[in-house]
């Protein structure tokens, strides 16, 4: 997966986190710095346990509780967003400096594809206006089969057909 955040933005992410911690009188510890650096190195959606494994593989002895507490802080300060794909564990993704986007999730292999569509935002805003609703955020997720999982298989293995909308 190509890098979504440039090295110069990595410094901005680090600075934003230090500022958030300072403003909330929370210590900027070595463990928190290691966790943020690992997240910046991952550059993809991840679960807390995957992050913990990554840290341990790179010989960083960071405790599970510290990882979870730091993830919470990173979500609070706007660097990460917690997303849930179906009933699975929470995933995290970097959102600092990112344009809003949505997801397609393969129900077989778990592959996550990010996409941005102006039409989704336009529809969201129109529906919110019709109901006099102030949108803070939204989540739009398509679930199905990715190209690799759907290629070359008979229709009977591809799962149920997609629902259709009628104008009745």
LINNOR-V926221 format. One line per field, one symbol per residue. psi: psi as a letter, one per 40 degrees, with the letter a starting at -180 (. if undefined). A space follows every 10 residues. Layout:
BEGIN
psi=???
END
This chain:
BEGIN
psi=hihehidddd dddddddddd dddefhigid dddddddddd ddfiiiiddd dddddddefh ghiddddddd ddddddeedi hhihhaeiii iiiheheiii iaihhhedee hhhiihhddd dddddddddd efhhhdiihh hhhahiddde heiiddeeai iiiihie.
END
